[in-house]
């Protein structure tokens, strides 16, 4: 088995937490909810939801939300909120590569969970500790936490926790070379996730199973599983998992020595990782690309890519990742002829793997040292490593590893002159190579990849057809535009002239309306002045004469009555010119008085339903409304020959609706012609338009006339 794939299982464990726990609540809606949350308890709960929504793809942001939630939970002394905040902090710290801090936070969360009897929280915390321990090389501790998670999950019926624990235990078994045990655990996990409808868990377990098939050299099965993994990831819009799928497919092409395709898929993965700022994924792709460039003997470019990966892994304290990069750099320096630096890097890799107890990695380092000793003709030193390598790969069932070990043993026996064993091992090596790279397998591999690419291309073709249709339409538009350029210019000029005339007509109309409004206002002011003069001048004089005559014995009764009638007429003229009651008592009272006056002075039967509409309009608007009603009533009395009139005034909150209806003779001529020829009706219309209202005059059914007045209530008067 090549060292290229040894790192993949650790990398997949790193994305595992997010794949299993990722959720997609609307961050915008949660932020809006946070803004309107009043209590500290509500804010803490929303902050925890925000942390869970962001700590996977945006661990820094998730950590900030979780720490704010923790601060509020400590202020509230709420153990449950505190435990959930601690778990979210642990998750975010894991995402940032702070594995020791992540373990400490998860341990605190687990302790609070135990104190409260929250078993599910304890299980989730144990799983987080197990993952962090695995990445930092504490494999025995990781196994304990995963097993405890399984046992407690089985006890309380927490299937999701059991599935995650099975994957963690499977990873440990795989790392120890127990591929069959690992496969059983992954299959167990996927069955749990299918039963519970957990697609994220199915996706991860599928990827794990694909890796095992790849180790065994069953590449067509591995590819089918990777493509299934990719489809699930795209369906769930889990972009980190999509990146991992592209990474895995790139590794298959690397094994097939199709390096251009491998780089193509690695670049696809890099785009997804950079989009979500996944530093672990970015480091893995730098490492992956370095391996491919090294295989193409582009050694300077490869070294540069390895160094970028190493920088990120050192910053994240990822000892397992560092061990892989040092290993790859050692081989790169070896190919460059810098044997001293190559040995130094291989020793760094071996020391890290011994520190974290990574058995497969230790074996890979020893195998490399065996090969180098062979090249330097240190055969006695090389042989033990060669034999252990072969036995290890047989035990693990790695087709690729078996083939590589057999090739090295052939070289050893040829170098030491044992041609019989060299020939025997050569036949085994050829058979192993044929099983790994046979043409049928390559054909199946290509067919499956083509099937997936075809599905993808079909979608692209549909989109391209839409684009072509759009381009054709665009060309037609351009052609029409070219043919109509001259006509368009003429039309533009014509439209400009029409616009100018329209604006002029509109201006003239507005000027006329303004003039009419000013004229009405001036007329009202003049009426007001005349009414005041009649009341204060002539009226007062007549009143004085009346009082003097009443005190004079010679005055006749006829004279006194005449003066009284004259005085009352002056008062009536004054009221008609400017209704003082409007200012004193309001619009509602004046309309009521008009109704009473009609009943008193005529034989017309009047009904009225008048809401209180006082205070809804400015004094100027009230005058215009009253005058319009007054003119409508006057027209009925003078011209309609009506025996009944109905007047209603209602307020809807936004506008006042006034309806004046009679049972008279109506209009004999065309209604619009009658309206345009009547000065009184035109004045009524101008009054209502001047205050933003609308006046409509229509024929009644079966006879008579209906006057509808709609006036919007002025905004500052609305309640």
ABEGO torsion letter per residue (X at the ends): XBAAAAAAAAAAAAAAAAAAABBBBBAAAAAAAAAABABAAAAAAAAAAAAAAAAAABAAAAAAAAAAAAAAAAAAGBAAAAAAAAAAAAAAAAAAGBAAAAAAAAAAAAAAAAAAGBAAAAAAAAAAAAAAAAAAGBAAAAAAAAAAAAAAAAAAGBAAAAAAAAAAAAAAAAAAGBAAAAAAAAAAAAAAAAAAGBAAAAAAAAAAAAAAAAAAGBAAAAAAAAAAAAAAAAAAGBAAAAAAAAAAAAAAAAAAGBAAAAAAAAAAAAAAAAAAGBAAAAAAAAAAAAAAAAAAGBAAAAAAAAAAAAAAAAAAGBAAAAAAAAAAAAAAAAAAGBAAAAAAAAAAAAAAAAAAGBAAAAAAAAAAAAAAAAAAGBAAAAAAAAAAAAAAAAAAGBAAAAAAAAAAAAAAAAAAGBAAAAAAAAAAAAAAAAAAABAAAAAAAAAAAAAAAAAAAAAAAAAAAAAAAAAAAAAAAAAAAAAAAAAAAAAAAAAAAAAAAAAAAAAAAAAAAAAAAAAAAAAAAAAAAAAAAAAABAAAAAAAAAAAAAABAABBAAAAAAAAAAAAAAAAAAAAABBAAAAAAEAAAAAAAAAAAAAAABABBBBBBBBBABGABBAAAAAAAAAAAAAAAAAAAAAAGBABBBBBBBBAGABBBBBBBBABAEBABBAAAAAAABAAAAAAAAAAAAAGBBBBBBBBOABEBBBBBBBBBBAAABX
